[in-house]
Structure formats: structure tokens, C-alpha cells
């Protein structure tokens, strides 16, 4: 889990940057119908600043079967300034969103950062730099009971600036539906070698009272290192090596019915170092193709085959993938060597032998250290972005337990080396000589399939304490002080006796 220190640093990095807030859900559901308002031509050639909207022509607010349970705050109104050489910022940009044209097809919520007066929302966008943009989600949309799929209204918006022509835009806001569900987590695929393929047969259920009058659409996505095969003529794929496919079916899925695809979609492990991945799919109605899915499949089209009713309740189907690729960790160890009473630095960790590479989002594993008998770990100092810390690893709850060093933890951030050695100095005090004492270091990650080299010994080579060592123990100081006093008294007596004689 990220530390408060790391979170604060991220906030510092983000502060001061203008961020274009554009929800991913919009891109997936309405990109194909996205229409940019036409920027007005300058009246006399003197205007340098021209704005434009990037708002969808049609937007699905909620599904009819959701009714008054539906809540959607993801409708954005992005305003951009056209890039121009030497152009000025658009100053004091204000956007007025008028939702009075929605009628009874939706209710409106609190405007949040935009001031609301009835169905009219006013948003202060401020100054927008040349070529830059800004976006607010001014319009919280709430569902209404009794609506049918396709019921709709309109929302209009107007953007003004002190030094740019006014622009306007309109979006048709529709009620979608029905909600189509999928199985959720399905049986995974394990041991898939790079270059090998596997299949996924997508399944859906319409457990509402509405049929899909306009057909259905299927979107399939695979994670990094996997690629879909462009097989089916009614599917469009995102690029020549696609990780996403969008398929449309004219079938009117009946209320309460379930279906599967007539043939599977095929995916292949194309990343040589891919350790794991995931295939996900979702269903929607009516079909709305994302704009970036442009490569049409060359084979026979998929169809839907009706099956027995299913009680699916998830929005996605998910199939986890693991491959035959491994990441072999091997311990980096050393001997605890010194005199009794010494605190020595011992560098311990692991070597990443690959060949796969663990991504940040995956479990990066750990190494566990049990120090030799007769020693004590006094600290494992680390630095994270300039901030010091004392314990880079989790300490054992009981004496004799293991120090657990999580590779993904902030304490090992500066020591971590992808495809190399991750090691850190343990500060270990030698308390006593224990002949033959040995500790251990063990490595682990979920992709390590070579356990024979996961454990190594930490030996102890302790010499007797130096006779000239100044002990830090309180009783030693007390004894030393008493000895000095006694010597001083004896010296004074010796001098008095010498004078008397």
C-alpha cells in the first residue's frame, strides 16, 4: 500500500497542472457518436482565439430497467481552445448548460462545482491556454421510473469568453436499455505459452422486462501482452494488432433470456515476457461502435445462440490468464562477520533472473530474512524520495521470526532493480559467539517456478570482543567509574604515606 509520504509527493506533482477530466466511460460508450461543435469563423480576421466543444451527439443516461435507482455523474462538457501560432488564451471562459429540454426523462442532481438555478448550470472554466482544454461534469443525471428504452430529451450548452466568439452545442440524451449481464469471474486459463492461442465464448443474460429492440453489442478487451485475432465479419477491431473488439448482433434478445456466441473469439499470447493477463467482455444495447474500432474481421460473422436462462448479475465476464513464462528469484546473501559487540552492515536481497518481468500492478514478491542465532537486527535503513526511514522491511512479531521485505513497498523503492539485484543493508549486532550459527534468506514471487534456488544461508563468523572495547551497557559504566574512584583513593593514600615517611 502506498505510504502517506508517497501520496503527498504525487499530490505535489499533480498540483499546478491543468488536467483534462474526461471520463473513460464516455469514450467507451459514445465515442462513435462524438460530434465537435463547428467553431465560428472570425468576423473580420482579427480574432485569434477560437473555442470548440468536444461533446457527444448522443449520450445514454441510464438503462430503462434501472429507473429511479440510476445515478450518472459522468456526462462531461469539454471546451478546447484551437491551437494557433501566437494565439492568446481564452480568457474568463464560462459555460452555461441548459437541461430544460430533458423534460421528464431524467431528474437532475446537485451541480457540484457548477452553480445551478433550476435546470440551468453555470460553470466557470477560467482562462484556457492556447491549444489546451478543460472539462467539468456539471450535470448529475438521476433515473426516472416508467421510462422506455429510446425515450429522450436534449441538453444545450453555450460557451463564452472575453476574447473569443460564442459557441453552442447540443446533445440528445437517451434512455438506454435493457441492462445486459455477464457471468463475472469465469474459469481461468493457465500454462499458456507465448505464441499459443486460446478461446473465449461470451455469454449474456437479459434479466429485465425489456427486449433489446435494436439488437446488442459485445465488446471484448484483452490486457497487455495478449492480442485478439480479427476473425469475424460482424466485429470491428482496434488496429492491426488489436487488444479490443466490438461486435454487433441484430438479434433482439428476449426479456428473461440468455445467449452465447456461436463461435469463440480467439486471443494469443504475443508478449514474450507476459506472465499473466485477463480477458474481459461486456454487452450493451443499443449498439454504439467506438470510433477507434476500424478494422473489420474477414471471416464468417458471429451469431447468438439461445441457452437456458441464467442468473447472471455482473456487468462483465472475466477470464484470468497465466502463462508458462517465469520470473526466477535467487537470494543475495552474505556472512555476518565481526567481533562480539560490533554492529555490522550485511547486504541482503535477491537477484531477478527473469526471463519475465513483473509489472507494478502485479505481486512483485518478497524476500524473508531470519538472522543467525546470537545476532540482533537493529535497523534496516532506507530512503524514499529523500525521506529517511528506519525499517524497510516488516519486523517479526515474535523473536526468531522472519523480517519480510516486500519488493513493491516504498522502503525498497530506491533499492529495486528490475531485471537485476534488489538488496539493502541490514544493520546487525553480534551479541555472542554461537559456533555454526546460520540464518536464512528465502525469496518468493507467484511466477517463480524454480524453487531449488529460492533459499540461501546467512552464516555467522563471530570473533571474541575486543579487550579494549568500551561497553555501552550501564553496569559497565558504573563498574568503570567505581574502578576510577578506587584507584584515585589508593593513589592519595600512597602519596600521604610517602610524605609521612
C-alpha positions as CSV (number, residue, x, y, z in Angstrom):
1,X,0.0,0.0,0.0
2,X,1.4,3.4,-0.9
3,X,2.8,5.4,2.1
4,X,1.4,8.8,3.1
5,X,4.8,10.2,2.0
6,X,4.4,8.8,-1.5
7,X,0.8,10.0,-1.7
8,X,1.9,13.5,-0.7
9,X,4.6,13.5,-3.4
10,X,2.1,12.5,-6.0
11,X,-0.3,15.3,-5.0
12,X,2.6,17.8,-5.2
13,X,3.4,16.6,-8.7
14,X,-0.2,17.0,-9.8
15,X,-0.7,20.3,-8.2
16,X,-0.4,23.2,-10.6
17,X,-1.0,21.1,-13.7
18,X,-4.2,21.6,-15.8
19,X,-5.9,18.3,-16.1
20,X,-8.4,17.5,-18.8
21,X,-11.0,15.5,-16.9
22,X,-12.6,13.2,-19.5
23,X,-14.2,10.0,-18.0
24,X,-13.2,6.8,-19.7
25,X,-16.8,5.6,-19.6
26,X,-17.7,8.2,-22.1
27,X,-15.1,7.2,-24.6
28,X,-16.2,3.5,-24.4
29,X,-20.0,4.2,-24.8
30,X,-20.4,7.2,-27.1
31,X,-17.1,7.7,-29.0
32,X,-18.7,6.7,-32.3
33,X,-21.3,9.4,-31.9
34,X,-19.0,12.1,-30.7
35,X,-19.5,15.4,-32.7
36,X,-17.5,18.6,-32.3
37,X,-19.3,21.8,-32.5
38,X,-18.3,23.8,-35.5
39,X,-16.1,26.7,-34.5
40,X,-17.3,30.0,-35.9
41,X,-15.2,31.8,-38.5
42,X,-13.7,35.1,-37.4
43,X,-15.8,38.0,-38.4
44,X,-13.0,40.3,-39.6
45,X,-9.9,38.2,-39.3
46,X,-8.9,40.0,-36.0
47,X,-9.9,37.1,-33.7
48,X,-7.0,34.9,-32.7
49,X,-8.9,32.8,-30.1
50,X,-11.4,30.1,-31.3
51,X,-13.1,27.6,-28.9
52,X,-14.8,24.3,-29.6
53,X,-16.9,21.8,-27.8
54,X,-16.0,18.1,-27.8
55,X,-19.3,16.8,-26.6
56,X,-21.2,13.7,-27.8
57,X,-24.1,14.0,-30.3
58,X,-26.0,11.3,-28.4
59,X,-25.5,10.1,-24.8
60,X,-27.1,7.2,-22.9
61,X,-28.0,8.5,-19.5
62,X,-29.2,5.2,-17.8
63,X,-30.9,2.0,-18.7
64,X,-34.7,1.9,-18.6
65,X,-34.8,-1.0,-16.1
66,X,-32.7,0.9,-13.6
67,X,-35.4,3.5,-13.2
68,X,-35.1,5.8,-10.1
69,X,-32.1,3.7,-8.9
70,X,-29.9,5.1,-11.7
71,X,-27.4,7.8,-11.0
72,X,-24.9,9.1,-13.5
73,X,-22.4,11.9,-12.9
74,X,-20.1,11.1,-15.9
75,X,-21.5,13.4,-18.5
76,X,-18.7,15.9,-19.3
77,X,-18.7,19.2,-21.2
78,X,-15.2,19.7,-22.6
79,X,-14.2,23.0,-24.0
80,X,-11.0,23.4,-26.1
81,X,-9.1,26.3,-27.5
82,X,-8.0,25.8,-31.1
83,X,-4.2,25.8,-31.3
84,X,-2.8,28.7,-33.2
85,X,0.6,30.2,-33.6
86,X,1.0,33.1,-31.3
87,X,-2.6,32.7,-30.1
88,X,-3.7,34.0,-26.7
89,X,-5.5,32.1,-24.0
90,X,-9.3,32.2,-24.0
91,X,-10.0,34.4,-21.0
92,X,-12.7,34.1,-18.5
93,X,-14.4,31.1,-20.1
94,X,-17.9,30.4,-18.9
95,X,-20.2,27.5,-19.9
96,X,-24.0,27.5,-19.4
97,X,-25.6,24.1,-19.6
98,X,-29.4,24.2,-20.1
99,X,-31.1,20.9,-19.3
100,X,-34.7,22.2,-19.5
101,X,-35.1,20.1,-22.7
102,X,-34.8,16.9,-20.8
103,X,-38.4,17.1,-19.8
104,X,-39.5,14.1,-17.7
105,X,-36.9,11.5,-18.9
106,X,-34.4,12.3,-16.1
107,X,-34.0,14.1,-12.8
108,X,-31.2,16.5,-12.1
109,X,-28.9,16.3,-9.1
110,X,-26.6,18.9,-7.3
111,X,-24.4,20.8,-9.7
112,X,-21.2,20.3,-7.6
113,X,-18.6,22.8,-8.9
114,X,-21.2,24.5,-11.2
115,X,-23.9,26.9,-9.9
116,X,-27.4,25.5,-10.5
117,X,-30.5,27.6,-11.0
118,X,-33.3,25.1,-11.7
119,X,-32.3,23.1,-14.9
120,X,-29.6,25.7,-15.8
121,X,-26.0,25.1,-14.7
122,X,-23.3,27.8,-14.9
123,X,-19.6,26.6,-14.9
124,X,-16.6,28.9,-14.5
125,X,-13.8,27.4,-16.6
126,X,-11.4,30.3,-16.1
127,X,-8.6,31.1,-18.6
128,X,-7.9,28.3,-21.1
129,X,-4.4,28.3,-22.7
130,X,-3.9,28.2,-26.4
131,X,-4.3,24.6,-27.6
132,X,-5.5,23.5,-24.1
133,X,-8.8,22.4,-22.8
134,X,-10.9,22.0,-19.7
135,X,-13.8,19.9,-18.7
136,X,-16.5,19.8,-16.0
137,X,-19.2,17.2,-15.3
138,X,-21.9,19.8,-14.5
139,X,-25.0,17.6,-14.9
140,X,-25.7,14.8,-12.4
141,X,-28.4,12.7,-14.0
142,X,-30.8,10.6,-12.0
143,X,-33.2,8.0,-13.4
144,X,-36.9,8.0,-13.5
145,X,-39.3,5.1,-13.2
146,X,-41.6,4.2,-16.1
147,X,-39.3,5.2,-18.9
148,X,-38.9,3.0,-22.0
149,X,-35.7,2.4,-24.0
150,X,-35.2,5.2,-26.5
151,X,-37.1,7.9,-24.5
152,X,-35.0,11.0,-24.9
153,X,-34.6,14.8,-24.4
154,X,-32.0,17.4,-25.2
155,X,-29.3,19.4,-23.4
156,X,-27.8,22.5,-24.9
157,X,-24.8,24.5,-23.8
158,X,-23.1,27.8,-24.6
159,X,-19.5,28.8,-24.0
160,X,-18.5,32.4,-23.9
161,X,-15.1,34.1,-23.3
162,X,-13.9,37.7,-23.1
163,X,-11.9,37.4,-26.3
164,X,-13.4,34.6,-28.4
165,X,-16.7,34.1,-30.3
166,X,-19.5,32.3,-28.5
167,X,-20.0,28.6,-29.4
168,X,-23.0,26.4,-28.8
169,X,-23.7,22.6,-28.7
170,X,-26.5,20.1,-28.3
171,X,-26.6,16.5,-27.1
172,X,-29.6,14.1,-27.4
173,X,-29.9,12.4,-24.1
174,X,-31.5,9.0,-24.3
175,X,-32.7,6.2,-22.0
176,X,-30.9,3.0,-22.8
177,X,-31.7,-0.5,-22.0
178,X,-32.1,-3.1,-21.1
179,X,-29.2,-3.9,-18.8
180,X,-27.4,-6.9,-20.1
181,X,-25.4,-9.0,-17.6
182,X,-22.5,-11.4,-17.8
183,X,-21.1,-14.3,-15.7
184,X,-18.5,-12.3,-13.8
185,X,-15.3,-14.3,-13.0
186,X,-15.1,-17.4,-15.1
187,X,-12.7,-20.3,-15.1
188,X,-9.2,-19.1,-15.9
189,X,-6.6,-20.4,-18.3
190,X,-3.2,-21.5,-17.0
191,X,0.0,-22.6,-18.6
192,X,-0.5,-20.7,-21.9
193,X,2.9,-20.4,-23.7
194,X,4.0,-17.4,-25.7
195,X,2.7,-17.7,-29.3
196,X,-0.1,-20.0,-28.2
197,X,-3.8,-19.1,-28.6
198,X,-6.9,-19.7,-26.5
199,X,-10.6,-19.0,-26.9
200,X,-13.4,-17.2,-25.1
201,X,-17.1,-17.8,-25.7
202,X,-19.0,-14.8,-24.4
203,X,-22.3,-15.3,-22.6
204,X,-25.1,-12.9,-21.7
205,X,-28.4,-12.7,-20.0
206,X,-31.3,-10.2,-20.3
207,X,-32.9,-10.5,-16.9
208,X,-35.1,-7.4,-17.3
209,X,-38.7,-6.9,-18.6
210,X,-37.4,-5.2,-21.8
211,X,-36.3,-6.9,-25.0
212,X,-33.4,-5.5,-27.0
213,X,-35.4,-4.0,-29.8
214,X,-32.3,-2.6,-31.5
215,X,-30.0,-5.6,-31.2
216,X,-27.0,-6.0,-28.9
217,X,-23.3,-5.3,-29.0
218,X,-20.3,-7.1,-27.5
219,X,-17.0,-5.6,-26.6
220,X,-14.0,-7.8,-25.8
221,X,-10.8,-6.5,-24.3
222,X,-7.5,-8.2,-23.5
223,X,-4.7,-6.9,-21.4
224,X,-1.1,-6.0,-22.4
225,X,0.8,-8.9,-23.9
226,X,-2.3,-10.5,-25.4
227,X,-3.7,-9.9,-28.9
228,X,-7.1,-10.7,-30.5
229,X,-7.4,-12.3,-33.9
230,X,-9.6,-10.4,-36.3
231,X,-11.8,-13.3,-37.4
232,X,-15.4,-12.3,-37.5
233,X,-17.1,-10.2,-40.2
234,X,-19.5,-8.5,-37.8
235,X,-16.7,-7.5,-35.4
236,X,-14.5,-4.4,-35.7
237,X,-11.1,-4.4,-34.1
238,X,-9.0,-1.6,-32.7
239,X,-5.9,-1.6,-35.0
240,X,-4.0,-4.4,-36.8
241,X,-2.8,-6.0,-33.6
242,X,-5.9,-5.4,-31.6
243,X,-6.4,-5.6,-27.9
244,X,-10.1,-4.8,-28.2
245,X,-13.0,-6.0,-30.5
246,X,-16.6,-4.7,-30.9
247,X,-19.2,-7.0,-32.4
248,X,-22.8,-6.2,-33.3
249,X,-25.7,-8.6,-33.4
250,X,-29.2,-7.8,-34.9
251,X,-30.7,-10.4,-32.5
252,X,-33.5,-8.9,-30.4
253,X,-32.6,-10.5,-27.1
254,X,-35.8,-11.5,-25.3
255,X,-36.7,-10.4,-21.8
256,X,-35.6,-13.1,-19.4
257,X,-33.5,-15.0,-22.0
258,X,-29.8,-16.0,-22.1
259,X,-27.4,-16.4,-25.1
260,X,-23.9,-17.3,-26.0
261,X,-21.8,-16.5,-29.1
262,X,-22.0,-19.2,-31.9
263,X,-18.2,-19.4,-32.0
264,X,-15.4,-18.3,-29.7
265,X,-13.2,-15.2,-30.0
266,X,-9.5,-16.1,-30.3
267,X,-6.7,-14.4,-28.4
268,X,-2.9,-15.1,-28.5
269,X,0.0,-14.5,-26.0
270,X,2.1,-12.2,-28.1
271,X,4.4,-10.7,-25.4
272,X,7.4,-12.8,-24.8
273,X,7.7,-11.7,-21.2
274,X,4.0,-11.8,-20.4
275,X,3.4,-13.5,-17.1
276,X,-0.4,-13.1,-16.7
277,X,-3.3,-11.3,-18.2
278,X,-7.0,-11.0,-18.4
279,X,-9.8,-11.2,-21.0
280,X,-12.9,-9.1,-20.2
281,X,-16.2,-8.6,-22.1
282,X,-19.3,-6.5,-21.8
283,X,-22.7,-6.4,-23.5
284,X,-24.8,-3.3,-24.4
285,X,-27.9,-2.2,-26.2
286,X,-28.4,-0.4,-28.4
287,X,-25.1,-1.0,-30.3
288,X,-22.8,2.0,-30.4
289,X,-19.4,1.4,-32.0
290,X,-16.4,3.1,-30.6
291,X,-14.6,5.3,-33.1
292,X,-11.2,3.6,-32.8
293,X,-12.5,0.2,-33.8
294,X,-12.0,0.4,-37.5
295,X,-10.5,-2.9,-38.7
296,X,-13.3,-5.3,-39.8
297,X,-12.9,-9.1,-39.4
298,X,-12.6,-11.2,-42.5
299,X,-14.3,-14.4,-41.5
300,X,-17.9,-15.5,-41.0
301,X,-20.0,-13.4,-38.7
302,X,-20.7,-14.4,-35.2
303,X,-24.4,-15.1,-34.2
304,X,-26.1,-15.5,-30.9
305,X,-27.3,-18.9,-29.7
306,X,-30.1,-19.1,-27.1
307,X,-29.3,-21.1,-24.0
308,X,-31.1,-21.9,-20.7
309,X,-31.9,-18.9,-18.6
310,X,-29.0,-17.7,-16.4
311,X,-29.0,-15.7,-13.2
312,X,-26.0,-13.5,-14.3
313,X,-25.7,-10.3,-12.2
314,X,-22.3,-9.0,-13.2
315,X,-21.6,-6.2,-15.7
316,X,-18.5,-8.1,-17.1
317,X,-17.2,-11.5,-18.0
318,X,-13.6,-12.1,-16.8
319,X,-11.1,-14.8,-17.6
320,X,-7.7,-14.8,-15.9
321,X,-4.7,-15.9,-17.9
322,X,-1.4,-17.2,-16.6
323,X,1.5,-18.2,-19.0
324,X,4.4,-20.5,-18.8
325,X,6.8,-17.6,-18.5
326,X,8.5,-17.4,-15.1
327,X,10.5,-14.9,-13.0
328,X,13.2,-16.7,-11.2
329,X,14.3,-15.0,-8.0
330,X,17.6,-16.1,-6.3
331,X,18.8,-14.9,-2.9
332,X,21.6,-12.5,-2.4
333,X,23.3,-13.4,0.9
334,X,26.4,-12.6,2.9
335,X,28.2,-13.6,6.1
336,X,27.6,-11.7,9.4
337,X,31.3,-11.2,10.2
338,X,32.8,-9.2,13.1
339,X,33.6,-9.1,16.9
340,X,31.1,-9.7,19.6
341,X,29.6,-6.3,20.3
342,X,30.0,-5.0,16.8
343,X,27.1,-3.8,14.7
344,X,27.9,-4.6,11.1
345,X,26.2,-3.9,7.7
346,X,25.2,-7.0,5.8
347,X,23.7,-6.6,2.3
348,X,20.8,-9.0,1.7
349,X,18.2,-9.2,-1.1
350,X,17.5,-11.0,-4.3
351,X,18.6,-11.3,-7.9
352,X,15.9,-11.2,-10.6
353,X,16.9,-13.8,-13.2
354,X,13.8,-13.4,-15.3
355,X,13.1,-14.0,-18.1
356,X,9.7,-12.5,-17.5
357,X,9.2,-9.1,-15.9
358,X,6.7,-8.4,-13.2
359,X,4.7,-5.2,-13.7
360,X,3.9,-2.8,-11.0
361,X,0.3,-3.9,-10.9
362,X,1.2,-7.5,-10.2
363,X,2.5,-9.1,-7.0
364,X,6.3,-8.4,-7.1
365,X,7.1,-10.9,-4.4
366,X,9.4,-10.6,-1.4
367,X,12.4,-11.9,0.4
368,X,12.4,-13.1,4.0
369,X,15.4,-12.9,6.4
370,X,15.9,-14.9,9.6
371,X,19.1,-13.7,11.2
372,X,21.6,-16.1,12.7
373,X,21.3,-17.1,16.4
374,X,23.4,-14.8,18.5
375,X,22.6,-11.7,16.5
376,X,20.1,-8.9,16.5
377,X,18.8,-6.8,13.6
378,X,18.9,-3.2,14.9
379,X,17.6,-1.4,11.8
380,X,17.2,-1.7,8.0
381,X,17.6,2.0,7.0
382,X,16.1,3.3,3.7
383,X,15.3,6.5,1.9
384,X,12.2,7.2,-0.1
385,X,12.3,10.3,-2.3
386,X,14.8,11.9,0.2
387,X,12.8,11.0,3.3
388,X,14.7,8.6,5.7
389,X,13.2,5.6,7.4
390,X,14.4,3.0,9.9
391,X,12.7,-0.2,8.8
392,X,12.5,-1.0,5.1
393,X,11.0,-4.5,6.0
394,X,8.3,-5.7,8.2
395,X,9.7,-6.9,11.6
396,X,8.7,-10.3,13.1
397,X,6.0,-10.4,15.7
398,X,8.0,-12.9,17.8
399,X,11.7,-13.4,18.4
400,X,13.3,-15.7,15.9
401,X,10.8,-14.8,13.2
402,X,11.5,-13.5,9.7
403,X,11.9,-10.0,8.5
404,X,9.6,-9.7,5.4
405,X,10.8,-7.4,2.7
406,X,8.1,-6.7,0.1
407,X,9.6,-5.7,-3.2
408,X,6.7,-3.3,-4.1
409,X,6.9,-1.5,-0.7
410,X,8.2,2.1,-0.6
411,X,11.1,1.0,1.7
412,X,12.7,-0.9,-1.2
413,X,11.8,1.6,-3.9
414,X,15.3,3.1,-4.3
415,X,16.9,-0.4,-4.0
416,X,14.6,-2.1,-6.5
417,X,16.2,-3.0,-9.8
418,X,14.1,-4.6,-12.5
419,X,16.0,-7.4,-14.1
420,X,18.8,-7.0,-11.6
421,X,19.7,-7.1,-8.0
422,X,17.5,-5.7,-5.3
423,X,19.4,-5.6,-2.0
424,X,19.6,-3.5,1.1
425,X,21.9,-3.1,4.2
426,X,20.7,-4.9,7.3
427,X,22.4,-3.4,10.4
428,X,23.1,-6.5,12.6
429,X,24.6,-6.5,16.1
430,X,26.7,-9.5,17.1
431,X,25.6,-10.3,20.6
432,X,27.6,-13.5,21.3
433,X,29.6,-16.3,19.6
434,X,27.4,-19.3,18.5
435,X,29.5,-21.9,16.7
436,X,27.9,-23.0,13.5
437,X,25.0,-20.5,13.8
438,X,23.2,-19.9,10.5
439,X,20.3,-17.7,9.5
440,X,18.4,-17.9,6.2
441,X,17.1,-15.8,3.3
442,X,14.2,-17.0,1.2
443,X,12.8,-15.5,-2.0
444,X,9.2,-15.7,-3.3
445,X,7.1,-14.4,-6.2
446,X,4.0,-16.1,-7.7
447,X,5.7,-16.5,-11.1
448,X,8.8,-18.3,-9.7
449,X,8.7,-21.9,-11.0
450,X,12.3,-22.8,-10.0
451,X,12.1,-23.4,-6.2
452,X,15.5,-25.1,-5.9
453,X,17.4,-21.8,-5.7
454,X,15.0,-19.9,-3.5
455,X,16.8,-20.4,-0.2
456,X,20.3,-19.5,1.0
457,X,22.3,-19.5,4.2
458,X,23.3,-16.4,6.2
459,X,26.4,-17.5,8.2
460,X,27.8,-16.1,11.4
461,X,31.5,-15.6,11.8
462,X,32.0,-14.0,15.2
463,X,35.3,-13.2,16.9
464,X,35.7,-12.5,20.7
465,X,35.0,-9.0,21.8
466,X,38.0,-6.6,21.8
467,X,39.6,-6.3,25.3
468,X,39.8,-2.5,24.7
469,X,36.2,-2.1,23.7
470,X,34.2,0.5,25.7
471,X,30.9,-1.1,26.6
472,X,27.7,0.8,26.2
473,X,26.0,-1.3,29.0
474,X,25.0,0.8,32.1
475,X,26.6,-1.6,34.6
476,X,29.9,-1.5,32.7
477,X,29.9,2.3,33.0
478,X,29.1,2.0,36.7
479,X,31.9,-0.5,37.3
480,X,34.3,1.6,35.3
481,X,33.5,4.7,37.4
482,X,33.9,2.8,40.6
483,X,37.2,1.5,39.5
484,X,38.5,5.0,38.7
485,X,37.3,6.2,42.2
486,X,39.0,3.3,44.0
487,X,42.3,4.0,42.0
488,X,42.1,7.6,42.9
489,X,41.7,6.8,46.6
490,X,44.5,4.4,46.6
491,X,46.8,6.9,44.9
492,X,46.0,9.6,47.5
493,X,46.8,7.2,50.3
494,X,50.0,6.2,48.7
495,X,51.1,9.9,48.4
496,X,50.2,10.6,52.1
497,X,52.2,7.5,53.2
498,X,55.1,8.6,51.1
499,X,55.2,12.1,52.7
500,X,54.8,10.7,56.2
501,X,57.9,8.6,55.7
